[in-house]
């Protein structure tokens, strides 16, 4: 981490909003990931007329041709798209890259389930009476399939996905939350070396057979990121790093000065507005998880469309809470095309929309080489420099 020569910050606060899974078209290497033809935003907008007037005003339709969202001659924001340079297409990889961390080696995935040695160690170290599952699966489907047997046997359901995750589902009245979290902490400690998955995730549920449902008591246990990253750099400079939703867990709370709980998009938006209405200086970092968790993975195109419309409808409230010295950046961490086969993330560009009352409007930021460009821009604004990324601060600040 390097400090740049002292200068006045262009913006006092930067609000970074991640529309989880909202990619904007396949990357050149998508075919190698099995994702050729994926296009989250494009396919949702082709499914029906989607009303996104505020995103359009910021320049969404200027990024690339999108059905029903024509480009504007004078958008109020600046616009572009970011490639994912890292080797991966999951939550941790995308968010870490925003903070300046480029992963050359992908986190391990388990398309055939976890090896017997890992499962045997997990049973031994946690003391559970065995496990169910050990397959890649949709979280909602696997509790339908195995929830009844779990309730009878008290064996936790272990499963994974196309992401680097070790997920543990349990009924809250069979394995109480404190015990489930303890089991997950044990799994996090043992999954190291070649089996260092990106996240261990507690997936609690409730209900009766035929009507099981996941609760909002999910908890993620991420691999700690390298210390050389945006969040730690800002904290070291005495700046605020307010994280909303699952952001703090993605960075294992490193560099986080305040963690605001938010279990869904509505709560994340509410918390973002609340933080903007308070005094702070630094970064407000918010994740809107429903796009990915509820609609992308479940291949619910209509739900995804409605969630985009809802976010768009609340943008005026976010904008109203912004002060003259504030900047807002809207992006995504990867794609999750609900029209695409399977239930996994898709290797896509992330949209990039930038707005501030004192920021330049209508700047075409182009195809960026990396999501790290976002982190580098924020770092430069506060007189810092990350090891990865190319800043676009000068382009949006009018220098």
C-alpha positions in Angstrom: 0.0 0.0 0.0 1.3 3.4 -1.0 0.3 6.9 0.1 0.1 9.4 -2.7 1.1 13.0 -2.2 -1.3 14.8 0.1 -4.2 16.5 -1.7 -7.8 17.4 -1.0 -10.2 14.5 -1.5 -12.5 14.9 -4.5 -15.3 13.2 -2.6 -15.8 12.9 1.2 -17.7 9.7 1.0 -18.0 6.9 -1.6 -21.1 4.6 -1.5 -20.3 1.3 -3.3 -23.5 -0.7 -4.0 -23.1 -4.2 -5.3 -26.1 -5.7 -7.2 -25.1 -9.3 -6.3 -25.1 -11.4 -9.5 -26.3 -8.7 -11.9 -23.8 -9.2 -14.8 -24.1 -7.4 -18.1 -23.0 -9.8 -20.7 -20.5 -12.7 -21.2 -16.8 -12.0 -20.9 -14.5 -13.2 -23.7 -13.5 -16.3 -21.7 -17.0 -17.2 -20.8 -16.9 -20.4 -23.0 -14.1 -21.8 -20.9 -16.3 -21.5 -17.8 -19.3 -23.1 -19.6 -21.1 -19.7 -19.7 -21.1 -18.8 -23.4 -24.3 -16.9 -24.1 -24.9 -15.8 -20.6 -26.2 -12.2 -20.2 -28.0 -11.5 -16.9 -29.2 -7.9 -17.5 -29.7 -8.5 -21.2 -31.9 -11.6 -20.9 -34.0 -10.1 -18.0 -34.7 -7.0 -20.1 -35.7 -9.3 -23.0 -38.1 -11.2 -20.8 -40.6 -8.3 -20.6 -40.6 -4.5 -20.4 -38.6 -3.7 -17.2 -39.1 -0.2 -15.8 -35.7 1.1 -14.8 -35.9 4.9 -15.4 -33.4 5.9 -12.7 -30.7 3.4 -13.8 -31.3 4.6 -17.3 -30.8 8.2 -16.2 -27.4 7.2 -14.7 -26.4 5.6 -18.1 -27.4 2.0 -17.9 -28.5 2.0 -21.5 -25.3 3.7 -22.6 -23.1 0.8 -21.4 -24.3 -1.4 -24.3 -27.5 -1.9 -26.2 -30.2 -3.2 -23.8 -33.8 -3.8 -24.8 -36.2 -1.2 -23.4 -33.4 0.9 -22.0 -32.2 3.1 -24.8 -29.0 5.2 -24.4 -29.4 8.8 -23.4 -27.7 11.7 -25.1 -27.0 13.3 -21.7 -27.0 10.7 -18.9 -26.7 12.0 -15.3 -24.0 9.5 -14.4 -20.8 8.0 -16.0 -20.9 4.5 -17.2 -18.9 1.5 -18.3 -18.3 -2.2 -17.4 -15.7 -4.1 -15.5 -14.1 -7.4 -16.4 -13.3 -9.9 -13.7 -9.5 -10.5 -13.9 -9.4 -13.1 -11.2 -9.6 -16.8 -11.7 -13.2 -17.3 -10.5 -16.8 -16.1 -10.7 -18.0 -16.2 -7.1 -18.9 -13.7 -4.4 -15.6 -13.7 -2.6 -13.6 -13.4 -5.8 -15.6 -10.5 -7.2 -15.7 -8.5 -4.0 -12.0 -9.1 -3.2 -11.1 -7.9 -6.7 -13.1 -4.6 -6.0 -10.7 -4.1 -3.0 -7.6 -4.7 -5.2 -7.0 -8.4 -4.6 -6.5 -10.4 -7.9 -6.8 -14.2 -7.4 -4.5 -16.1 -9.8 -5.6 -19.4 -8.3 -9.3 -20.1 -8.0 -10.8 -21.3 -4.7 -11.5 -25.1 -5.0 -14.9 -26.3 -6.1 -16.4 -29.8 -5.6 -18.7 -30.8 -8.5 -18.8 -34.4 -7.2 -19.1 -33.5 -3.5 -16.4 -33.4 -0.9 -13.8 -36.2 -0.5 -14.5 -38.9 2.1 -11.5 -37.7 4.1 -13.0 -34.3 4.6 -16.4 -35.6 5.5 -14.9 -38.1 8.0 -12.8 -35.4 9.6 -15.9 -33.1 9.8 -17.9 -35.7 11.6 -15.1 -36.5 13.9 -14.3 -33.0 14.9 -17.8 -31.7 15.2 -19.3 -34.8 16.9 -22.3 -34.9 14.6 -24.0 -38.3 14.1 -23.1 -38.3 10.4 -24.2 -36.1 7.5 -26.7 -36.1 4.7 -26.2 -34.9 1.1 -22.6 -34.1 0.2 -23.6 -33.1 -3.3 -23.9 -29.9 -5.3 -27.4 -28.7 -4.9 -29.9 -25.8 -4.7 -30.3 -24.9 -1.0 -34.1 -24.8 -1.3 -34.3 -28.1 -3.1 -32.0 -30.0 -0.8 -34.0 -29.1 2.3 -37.2 -30.3 0.5 -35.4 -33.6 -0.3 -33.5 -34.3 2.9 -35.2 -32.0 5.5 -37.5 -34.8 6.9 -34.6 -37.2 7.3 -32.5 -34.5 8.9 -35.3 -33.9 11.5 -35.5 -37.6 12.2 -31.7 -38.2 12.5 -30.3 -34.8 13.5 -27.6 -35.3 10.8 -26.7 -31.9 9.3 -27.1 -31.5 5.5 -23.8 -30.7 3.8 -23.8 -29.5 0.2 -22.0 -27.3 -2.2 -22.6 -25.5 -5.5 -20.7 -24.2 -8.5 -19.1 -21.8 -6.0 -16.3 -22.6 -3.6 -18.6 -23.2 -0.6 -19.1 -25.7 2.1 -22.7 -25.2 3.2 -24.4 -26.7 6.3 -28.2 -26.7 6.5 -29.9 -27.5 9.7 -33.4 -27.1 11.2 -33.2 -24.5 14.0 -35.2 -26.7 16.4 -33.0 -29.7 15.7 -29.6 -28.0 15.8 -30.0 -24.7 17.5 -28.3 -21.7 15.9 -25.4 -21.4 18.4 -24.5 -25.1 17.8 -24.8 -24.7 14.0 -22.5 -21.7 14.1 -20.0 -23.6 16.2 -20.1 -26.5 13.7 -19.4 -24.0 10.9 -16.5 -22.5 12.8 -15.0 -26.0 13.2 -15.5 -26.6 9.5 -13.8 -23.3 8.7 -10.7 -24.2 10.7 -10.3 -27.6 9.2 -10.9 -26.6 5.5 -7.4 -25.3 4.8 -4.6 -26.0 2.4 -5.8 -27.6 -0.9 -9.3 -27.6 0.6 -9.5 -23.9 1.6 -12.9 -23.1 0.2 -13.9 -19.5 -0.2 -16.7 -19.7 2.3 -18.3 -22.0 4.9 -22.0 -21.0 5.2 -24.6 -21.8 7.9 -28.0 -22.4 6.2 -30.6 -22.7 8.9 -34.2 -23.5 8.2 -37.6 -24.0 9.9 -41.0 -25.5 9.1 -42.6 -28.9 8.8 -42.1 -31.7 6.2 -43.5 -30.4 2.9 -43.1 -26.8 4.1 -39.5 -26.2 5.1 -38.2 -22.7 4.5 -34.8 -21.1 5.0 -34.6 -18.4 7.7 -32.6 -15.2 7.5 -30.1 -16.4 10.1 -27.5 -17.4 7.5 -23.9 -16.7 8.5 -20.9 -16.8 6.2 -17.4 -17.8 7.4 -14.9 -16.5 4.7 -11.2 -16.9 4.2 -9.5 -13.9 5.6 -8.3 -11.7 2.7 -4.7 -10.5 2.2 -4.1 -7.5 4.4 -3.1 -5.4 1.3 -6.6 -4.3 0.4 -8.8 -1.2 0.2 -10.8 -1.8 3.4 -7.7 -2.1 5.6 -6.0 0.8 3.9 -8.9 3.1 4.6 -9.2 1.9 8.2 -5.5 2.5 8.7 -6.0 6.1 7.6 -8.7 6.6 10.2 -11.5 6.6 7.6 -14.9 5.0 8.1 -15.6 1.7 6.4 -19.3 1.0 7.0 -20.3 -2.4 5.6 -23.9 -3.4 5.0 -25.3 -6.9 4.5 -22.8 -9.7 3.9 -19.9 -7.4 3.1 -18.2 -7.7 6.5 -18.3 -11.5 6.3 -16.8 -11.6 2.8 -13.7 -9.7 4.2 -13.8 -11.6 7.5 -14.4 -8.2 9.1 -10.9 -7.0 8.2 -10.8 -3.2 7.8 -14.5 -3.0 8.8 -15.2 -0.1 11.2 -19.0 -0.7 11.4 -21.0 -3.7 10.4 -24.7 -3.0 9.6 -26.9 -6.1 9.6 -29.2 -6.5 6.5 -30.7 -9.8 5.5 -32.3 -8.7 2.2 -32.4 -6.0 -0.4 -34.9 -3.9 1.4 -32.9 -3.9 4.6 -29.7 -3.2 2.7 -31.2 -0.2 1.0 -32.7 1.1 4.2 -29.3 0.8 6.0 -27.5 2.5 3.1 -29.9 5.5 3.4 -29.6 5.6 7.1 -25.8 5.6 7.0 -25.9 8.4 4.3 -28.0 10.5 6.6 -25.4 10.2 9.4 -22.0 11.8 9.5 -19.1 9.7 8.2 -16.1 10.0 5.9 -14.8 7.2 3.9 -16.5 4.1 2.4 -20.1 2.9 2.6 -20.1 -0.6 1.1 -23.4 -2.3 0.5 -24.5 -5.7 -0.9 -28.0 -6.4 -2.3 -28.1 -10.2 -1.9 -31.6 -11.0 -3.2 -30.6 -10.7 -6.8 -28.2 -13.6 -6.5 -29.7 -15.7 -3.6 -33.4 -15.5 -4.3 -33.6 -15.0 -8.1 -30.3 -15.8 -9.9 -29.6 -19.2 -8.3 -33.3 -20.2 -8.4 -33.6 -19.1 -12.0 -36.4 -16.8 -11.3 -36.3 -14.3 -14.1 -39.5 -12.5 -13.1 -38.4 -12.2 -9.5 -35.1 -10.8 -10.7 -36.9 -8.3 -12.9 -39.2 -7.1 -10.0 -36.1 -6.8 -7.7 -34.4 -4.6 -10.3 -37.5 -2.4 -10.5 -37.7 -2.2 -6.8 -34.1 -1.1 -6.5 -34.6 1.4 -9.2 -37.7 2.9 -7.5 -35.6 3.5 -4.4 -32.7 5.2 -6.0 -34.2 8.7 -5.6 -34.2 8.1 -1.8 -30.6 7.1 -1.9 -29.8 10.1 -4.1 -31.7 12.5 -1.8 -29.6 11.3 1.2 -26.3 12.0 -0.7 -24.5 15.3 0.1 -22.6 17.4 -2.4 -19.3 15.7 -1.6 -20.7 12.2 -2.0 -20.1 9.7 -4.8 -22.1 6.6 -5.6 -20.8 3.6 -7.6 -23.2 0.8 -8.6 -21.7 -2.5 -9.9 -21.9 -6.3 -9.5 -19.5 -9.0 -8.4 -20.3 -11.6 -11.2 -23.3 -12.7 -13.3 -26.1 -15.0 -12.4 -28.3 -15.2 -15.5 -31.7 -16.6 -14.4 -32.4 -17.7 -18.0 -29.2 -19.8 -18.2 -29.1 -23.6 -17.6 -28.1 -24.8 -14.2 -28.1 -22.8 -11.0 -24.6 -21.3 -10.8 -23.0 -18.0 -11.3 -22.0 -16.9 -14.9 -18.8 -15.4 -16.1 -19.9 -11.9 -17.1 -18.8 -8.3 -17.1 -20.1 -6.2 -14.2 -22.0 -2.9 -14.9 -20.4 0.3 -13.7 -22.5 3.3 -13.0 -21.0 6.4 -11.2 -23.0 9.3 -9.9 -22.3 12.3 -7.7 -23.7 15.8 -7.4 -20.2 17.2 -8.0 -19.0 14.4 -10.3 -18.8 14.7 -14.1 -21.8 13.2 -16.0 -21.9 11.4 -19.3 -18.3 10.0 -19.2 -17.9 6.8 -21.1 -15.6 4.8 -18.8 -15.4 2.0 -21.3 -14.5 -1.7 -20.8 -12.4 -1.7 -17.7 -9.8 -4.5 -17.3 -10.7 -5.3 -13.8 -13.1 -4.7 -10.9 -10.0 -3.5 -9.1 -10.4 -0.2 -11.0 -13.2 0.6 -8.6 -11.0 0.0 -5.6 -8.1 2.0 -7.1 -10.4 4.9 -7.8 -11.7 5.0 -4.2 -8.1 4.6 -2.9 -6.8 7.5 -5.0 -9.7 9.7 -3.8 -8.4 9.3 -0.3 -4.7 9.7 -1.2 -3.9 6.0 -1.4 -2.8 3.6 -4.0 -3.5 -0.2 -4.3 -1.3 -2.7 -6.0 -3.9 -3.5 -8.7 -6.4 -1.5 -10.8 -6.4 1.6 -12.9 -8.2 4.6 -11.4 -10.9 6.6 -13.2 -11.0 9.3 -10.6 -9.6 12.0 -12.9 -12.2 11.2 -15.6 -15.2 11.6 -13.2 -13.8 14.5 -11.1 -13.1 16.8 -14.1 -9.3 17.1 -13.5 
